């Protein structure tokens, strides 16, 4: 059990949220602020260890979401709520705007329908572009671009600070987080659920399954059956050095297909340039290996879109898994069992929709609590290129990771407090330490000294005499 968690606060709650990804974090925040006593149960040593650890970090408008769908409604509400709360939580927003680009005659023929869909979805500021107009806006674009349209409201965010901020606000207002706590079974007795977990029993009036890649398995463990099947979809990414970010001011989107939004080229909130993701079906829910041929294909596609990319170095590669199911729609259901809500199949738009999903589920729950009148609003430390960084402020104790300009004070803060990291991976997501050009070559030894005895999952075994 992580020292930052709260096993001493009892085992009886109003709401138990299973899963501490971005959706689980948003759910914990929404129910806590609504006045419920909330516990979040996460089987990993740290939060965001599943699908939420790898994504494109785009705040979507929903312009291409299925019309009149729950997904669209949640994206629109989530988008608005992010704008409403981000200043108070200290969350960044890089106002990039997007361009949907057609590279073939077939893709160009599909643009009017996409523009009509955007309008139907309430995104009214899209602007058609000819190929030359697109090149004027983005001079580094290949001359092969045929046409496209602008979506000014698409933006870049820091996906990890967002989820950490949601969960930290829940904890600051009374929620409880239990990590390394896997739900094994559930039993309904009277008006309460009794959940058997690897760290002891937990009871709650309402159980919400936000287990992501394991959502169908949690369904079966708690209710005895599942109404959907997770089909993990791997997305591989290539991250270019920060010098490449100047090649693309906009988020460069392809014409989407029925299966995937396609390969995106965009800056990141951290000042790099990203190409990805792929969309690869697999059975493994835990491992997402990167593969050289696929990464090389991504690089070739990136260079086809931005020819000057060929002269820039790759800083990192990574892969994430999305909890896809048999259907494209979100799998949100309230009638599987009394007092149980399944929030499954939240795929690539989960980051944008998370706050909206949470409000949607609060309404579905129909629970009567007294909302917190004056909630605590903790502020996240900024690790994006948007705004001031800690290294620019006095008293930071020195820079430990020079590639990403991460200070000793930032690392110490991530190792303490109610959401203290439990692993090096979690420390990376909180500070970006080791994620720069040298990939930890220069700072790993110092990090090992700083974190010794302080992580639930140590960086390395202690040396032998």
C-alpha positions as a printed Julia matrix, in Angstrom:
465×3 Matrix{Float64}:
   0.0     0.0     0.0
   1.42    3.39   -0.97
   2.11    5.61    2.04
   0.01    8.34    0.42
  -3.12    6.2     0.43
  -5.67    6.12    3.22
  -6.36    2.67    4.68
  -7.22    4.31    8.01
 -10.33    6.08    6.75
 -12.64    3.09    7.0
 -14.08    0.61    4.55
 -17.63    1.91    4.12
 -18.42    4.44    1.38
 -21.22    5.94   -0.66
 -19.44    5.32   -3.97
 -16.67    2.94   -4.99
 -14.96    3.74   -8.3
 -13.0     0.83   -9.76
 -10.09    2.11  -11.83
  -7.88    5.2   -11.5
  -7.48    6.21  -15.12
  -8.62    9.57  -16.42
 -12.29    8.52  -16.4
 -12.06    7.07  -12.89
 -10.32   10.24  -11.69
 -13.04   12.43  -13.2
 -15.75   10.24  -11.65
 -14.1    10.46   -8.23
 -13.97   14.25   -8.53
 -17.57   14.63   -9.66
 -19.09   12.4    -6.97
 -16.89   13.87   -4.23
 -17.87   17.43   -5.13
 -21.49   16.27   -5.24
 -21.14   15.33   -1.56
 -20.56   11.57   -1.71
 -17.96    9.7     0.31
 -15.85    8.13   -2.44
 -13.18    5.44   -2.61
 -11.1     4.76   -5.72
  -9.78    1.2    -6.1
  -6.77    0.76   -8.38
  -4.94   -2.54   -8.82
  -1.67   -0.99  -10.07
   1.04    0.63   -7.97
   0.16    4.01   -9.43
  -2.69    5.8   -11.12
  -2.96    6.16  -14.94
  -1.11    2.86  -15.37
  -3.56    1.47  -17.96
  -5.03    2.97  -21.11
  -4.65    6.52  -19.74
  -0.85    6.45  -19.8
  -0.56    6.63  -23.59
  -2.62    8.89  -25.85
  -2.41   11.79  -28.3
  -3.23   14.45  -25.66
  -5.71   16.32  -27.87
  -8.75   18.1   -26.41
 -11.38   17.28  -29.05
 -14.45   19.32  -29.93
 -16.41   16.25  -31.06
 -16.7    17.49  -34.64
 -16.44   13.93  -36.01
 -18.14   12.03  -33.16
 -21.24    9.94  -33.98
 -24.21   12.3   -34.24
 -26.68   12.32  -31.32
 -24.48    9.82  -29.42
 -23.62    9.65  -25.72
 -20.0    10.04  -26.78
 -20.72   13.35  -28.5
 -22.7    14.67  -25.53
 -19.89   13.71  -23.12
 -17.17   15.21  -25.32
 -19.04   18.51  -25.61
 -19.71   18.71  -21.88
 -16.18   17.57  -21.02
 -14.65   20.12  -23.4
 -16.65   22.94  -21.82
 -15.87   21.81  -18.27
 -12.15   21.58  -18.96
 -12.17   25.19  -20.14
 -14.2    26.17  -17.06
 -11.97   24.56  -14.4
  -8.5    24.49  -15.89
  -7.32   27.84  -14.51
  -8.36   26.94  -10.97
  -6.55   23.57  -11.16
  -3.54   24.98  -13.0
  -4.05   22.82  -16.1
  -2.49   23.89  -19.42
  -4.12   24.5   -22.77
  -2.19   25.01  -26.01
  -4.59   26.67  -28.46
  -3.36   24.99  -31.62
  -6.45   24.44  -33.75
  -6.66   21.51  -36.17
  -6.63   20.97  -39.9
  -8.32   17.89  -41.4
  -6.38   17.15  -44.58
  -7.23   15.08  -47.65
  -4.37   13.47  -49.57
  -6.32   11.4   -52.11
  -9.26   12.02  -54.4
 -11.4     9.69  -52.29
 -10.53   11.54  -49.08
 -11.24   14.89  -50.72
 -14.66   13.63  -51.79
 -15.44   12.85  -48.14
 -14.71   16.34  -46.82
 -18.18   17.9   -47.4
 -19.84   15.13  -45.39
 -17.37   15.66  -42.52
 -18.01   19.4   -42.54
 -21.76   18.73  -42.48
 -21.26   16.34  -39.57
 -19.26   18.95  -37.67
 -22.06   21.46  -38.16
 -24.66   18.91  -37.01
 -22.51   18.27  -33.94
 -22.57   21.94  -33.02
 -19.03   22.78  -34.17
 -19.9    25.78  -36.3
 -16.54   27.45  -36.88
 -15.03   24.97  -39.36
 -13.55   26.57  -42.46
 -12.99   24.75  -45.81
  -9.48   24.95  -47.26
  -8.03   24.41  -50.7
  -4.65   22.72  -50.93
  -2.81   26.02  -51.49
  -4.68   27.62  -48.57
  -3.62   24.75  -46.3
  -0.02   25.26  -47.38
  -0.23   28.97  -46.68
  -1.3    28.21  -43.11
   1.28   25.42  -42.74
   4.24   26.11  -45.06
   6.01   22.84  -44.16
   3.12   20.73  -45.51
   3.76   18.51  -48.52
   2.54   19.93  -51.82
   0.57   16.71  -52.25
  -2.19   18.0   -49.95
  -5.39   18.36  -51.98
  -7.83   20.11  -49.62
  -9.06   20.19  -46.06
 -10.8    22.25  -43.41
  -9.9    24.0   -40.17
 -11.33   23.18  -36.75
 -10.13   26.1   -34.59
 -11.4    24.66  -31.3
  -9.19   21.55  -31.23
  -6.41   22.06  -28.67
  -3.46   20.34  -27.0
  -3.35   19.53  -23.28
  -1.2    17.65  -20.8
  -3.15   14.41  -20.36
  -1.48   13.33  -17.14
  -1.76   16.63  -15.26
  -5.45   16.72  -16.18
  -6.18   13.31  -14.67
  -3.91   13.94  -11.67
  -5.67   17.25  -11.1
  -9.12   15.66  -11.13
  -8.07   12.96   -8.67
  -6.09   15.32   -6.45
  -9.14   17.55   -6.09
 -11.21   14.51   -5.1
  -8.62   13.55   -2.46
  -8.33   17.12   -1.18
 -12.09   17.11   -0.59
 -12.31   13.79    1.24
 -12.07   10.96   -1.28
  -9.91    7.92   -0.51
  -7.47    6.24   -2.92
  -6.43    2.62   -2.48
  -3.68    1.51   -4.84
  -2.45   -2.08   -5.24
  -6.06   -2.98   -4.54
  -7.55   -5.37   -7.08
 -11.27   -6.13   -6.97
 -11.74   -9.89   -6.81
 -15.51  -10.3    -6.34
 -18.7    -8.48   -5.47
 -21.8    -9.31   -3.45
 -24.97   -7.25   -3.09
 -26.63   -7.35    0.33
 -29.59   -5.09    1.03
 -28.75   -1.68   -0.38
 -24.97   -2.15   -0.3
 -22.22   -3.79   -2.3
 -19.48   -5.73   -0.54
 -16.33   -5.91   -2.64
 -13.59   -8.41   -1.88
 -10.21   -6.91   -2.77
  -6.57   -7.87   -2.38
  -6.24   -5.41    0.53
  -9.48   -6.26    2.34
 -13.23   -5.8     1.97
 -14.84   -2.53    0.9
 -18.56   -1.71    1.0
 -20.46    0.96   -0.92
 -23.99    1.86   -1.92
 -22.94    2.48   -5.51
 -20.19    0.74   -7.49
 -18.9     2.25  -10.74
 -16.83    0.12  -13.08
 -14.27    2.38  -14.79
 -11.67   -0.36  -15.18
 -10.79    0.43  -18.79
  -8.93   -2.47  -20.37
 -10.34   -4.8   -17.71
 -13.91   -3.47  -17.73
 -15.53   -6.68  -18.95
 -13.61   -8.77  -16.4
 -14.68   -6.46  -13.57
 -18.28   -6.81  -14.79
 -18.0   -10.57  -14.42
 -16.3   -10.44  -11.03
 -18.84   -8.08   -9.53
 -22.13   -9.0   -11.23
 -21.39  -12.49  -12.58
 -21.67  -11.53  -16.26
 -20.53   -8.97  -18.83
 -22.42   -7.48  -21.74
 -19.37   -6.52  -23.8
 -15.88   -7.78  -24.58
 -12.75   -5.67  -24.51
 -10.7    -5.92  -27.7
  -7.46   -4.07  -26.97
  -6.37   -1.76  -29.77
  -2.7    -0.8   -29.74
  -1.5     2.58  -30.9
   2.19    3.15  -31.53
   3.69    6.65  -31.54
   6.9     8.35  -32.6
   8.02   11.45  -30.7
  10.44   13.81  -32.46
  12.92   16.17  -30.85
  11.7    19.61  -29.78
  13.28   21.26  -32.8
  10.66   19.55  -35.0
   7.72   21.25  -33.26
   8.15   24.37  -35.39
   7.11   22.38  -38.47
   3.42   22.19  -37.44
   1.45   24.94  -35.74
  -1.87   23.1   -36.17
  -2.91   19.59  -35.21
  -2.75   17.81  -38.58
  -5.56   15.26  -38.78
  -6.36   12.77  -41.53
  -9.82   12.04  -42.87
 -11.04    9.47  -40.29
 -12.28    5.98  -41.13
 -14.95    3.83  -39.47
 -12.19    2.14  -37.42
  -9.8     4.89  -36.43
  -9.16    8.62  -36.42
  -5.94    7.77  -38.27
  -2.36    9.02  -38.08
  -2.06   12.45  -36.47
   0.9    14.81  -36.67
   0.97   17.47  -34.0
   3.0    19.29  -31.42
   2.73   18.11  -27.85
   2.08   20.2   -24.76
   5.7    19.45  -23.84
   7.25   20.99  -26.96
   7.92   17.89  -29.06
   6.29   16.71  -32.29
   4.25   13.51  -32.3
   3.28   11.13  -35.11
   0.7     8.39  -34.46
  -1.18    6.39  -33.44
  -1.58    3.15  -35.3
  -4.7     1.01  -34.71
  -3.71   -2.61  -34.17
  -5.99   -5.25  -32.68
  -4.42   -7.61  -30.15
  -5.43   -9.95  -27.33
  -2.85   -8.92  -24.73
  -4.26   -6.32  -22.31
  -1.05   -5.64  -20.39
   1.75   -5.28  -22.91
   2.04   -2.88  -25.82
   5.42   -3.47  -27.44
   6.72   -1.1   -30.07
   7.81   -2.67  -33.35
  10.53   -1.31  -35.59
   8.74   -1.86  -38.96
   5.63   -0.1   -37.68
   7.64    2.8   -36.25
   9.52    3.14  -39.53
   6.18    3.23  -41.38
   4.99    5.99  -39.02
   8.13    7.97  -39.69
   7.66    7.58  -43.44
   4.06    8.78  -43.15
   5.15   11.73  -41.04
   7.73   12.67  -43.66
   5.12   12.38  -46.41
   3.01   14.96  -44.56
   5.93   17.14  -43.43
   8.91   16.42  -45.71
  11.29   18.42  -43.48
  10.78   15.86  -40.7
  13.42   13.75  -42.44
  16.07   16.04  -40.98
  14.94   15.73  -37.35
  15.85   13.2   -34.68
  13.43   10.92  -32.85
  13.49   11.42  -29.09
  11.24    8.56  -28.02
   8.76    5.92  -29.13
   5.9     4.46  -27.15
   2.67    2.5   -27.46
  -0.65    2.59  -25.64
  -3.73    0.38  -25.54
  -7.29    1.6   -26.04
 -10.21   -0.37  -24.52
 -12.1    -0.93  -27.76
 -15.11   -3.27  -27.85
 -17.38   -4.9   -30.43
 -19.18   -1.58  -30.88
 -17.85    1.91  -31.55
 -20.14    3.46  -28.94
 -19.33    3.99  -25.27
 -20.64    1.08  -23.19
 -22.34    2.88  -20.3
 -25.13    0.94  -18.6
 -27.01    1.16  -15.32
 -29.27   -1.91  -15.37
 -26.78   -4.78  -14.98
 -27.37   -4.9   -11.23
 -28.88   -2.61   -8.57
 -26.47    0.11   -7.5
 -23.95   -0.71  -10.24
 -22.93    1.39  -13.25
 -20.69    0.12  -16.0
 -18.6     2.78  -17.78
 -16.87    0.74  -20.47
 -15.53    1.01  -24.0
 -14.2     4.54  -23.49
 -11.77    4.62  -26.39
  -9.61    7.34  -27.89
 -11.88   10.26  -26.92
 -11.85    9.41  -23.22
  -9.44   12.2   -22.3
 -11.67   14.85  -23.88
 -14.9    13.32  -22.61
 -13.84   12.34  -19.07
 -15.35   15.3   -17.23
 -18.53   15.01  -19.31
 -18.73   11.25  -18.69
 -18.47   11.91  -14.98
 -21.33   14.41  -14.99
 -23.4    12.05  -17.15
 -22.88    9.21  -14.65
 -23.69   11.44  -11.66
 -27.03   12.19  -13.33
 -27.62    8.49  -14.08
 -26.91    7.55  -10.46
 -29.73    9.75   -9.14
 -28.14    9.86   -5.69
 -29.06   12.58   -3.22
 -26.09   14.15   -1.42
 -25.27   17.64   -0.24
 -22.73   19.19   -2.61
 -19.58   20.66   -1.08
 -20.25   24.36   -0.74
 -16.66   25.59   -0.89
 -14.43   22.85   -2.32
 -10.65   22.88   -2.17
  -8.98   23.66   -5.51
  -5.42   22.33   -5.5
  -3.15   23.6    -8.27
  -0.98   21.36  -10.42
   2.66   22.15  -11.11
   2.97   23.14  -14.76
   5.16   20.79  -16.82
   4.01   21.96  -20.24
   5.43   24.64  -22.53
   2.32   26.71  -21.77
   3.18   28.96  -18.83
   5.98   29.33  -16.3
   7.99   26.33  -15.13
   9.43   25.63  -11.69
  13.04   26.0   -12.88
  12.29   29.68  -13.51
  11.36   30.22   -9.85
  13.9    30.68   -7.01
  14.58   27.99   -4.43
  13.99   24.98   -6.68
  17.04   23.11   -5.41
  18.73   22.63   -8.76
  17.82   20.95  -12.02
  17.98   17.14  -11.97
  16.73   16.36  -15.49
  18.3    18.91  -17.83
  16.59   17.67  -21.0
  13.13   18.43  -19.6
  14.26   21.05  -17.02
  12.83   19.14  -14.05
  13.87   20.49  -10.65
  14.66   18.76   -7.4
  11.68   20.54   -5.82
   9.31   19.11   -8.46
  10.59   15.59   -7.87
  10.29   15.91   -4.08
   6.73   17.21   -4.48
   5.82   14.23   -6.66
   7.19   11.86   -4.0
   5.03   13.33   -1.22
   1.46   14.42   -0.62
  -1.9    12.71   -1.07
  -1.1    11.55   -4.62
   2.57   10.65   -4.15
   3.92    8.56   -6.99
   4.4     4.82   -6.54
   6.74    4.13   -9.45
   9.27    5.65  -11.82
   6.6     5.59  -14.54
   4.34    7.63  -12.28
   7.18   10.03  -11.53
   7.68   10.52  -15.26
   4.01   11.36  -15.75
   4.09   13.88  -12.9
   7.33   15.64  -13.86
   8.56   14.38  -17.3
  11.85   13.35  -15.73
  13.9    11.0   -18.02
  11.55   11.71  -20.96
  13.82   14.07  -22.87
  16.49   13.66  -25.51
  18.88   11.54  -23.39
  16.04    9.33  -22.05
  17.41    9.38  -18.51
  21.07    8.7   -19.31
  22.32   11.56  -17.12
  19.71   11.75  -14.36
  18.81    8.13  -13.59
  21.52    7.66  -10.96
  20.42   10.76   -9.05
  16.78    9.69   -9.31
  17.65    6.3    -7.87
  19.23    8.03   -4.87
  16.29   10.39   -4.41
  13.66    7.66   -4.64
  15.39    4.91   -2.63
  12.89    3.43   -0.18
  10.14    5.8    -1.32
   8.49    3.94   -4.21
   6.13    0.99   -3.99
   7.83   -0.23   -7.16
  11.54    0.61   -6.73
  13.61    1.79   -9.68
  16.1    -1.05   -9.14
  17.13   -3.65   -6.6
  19.72   -2.35   -4.12
  23.32   -3.2    -5.09
  24.89   -6.31   -3.59
  28.13   -6.11   -1.59
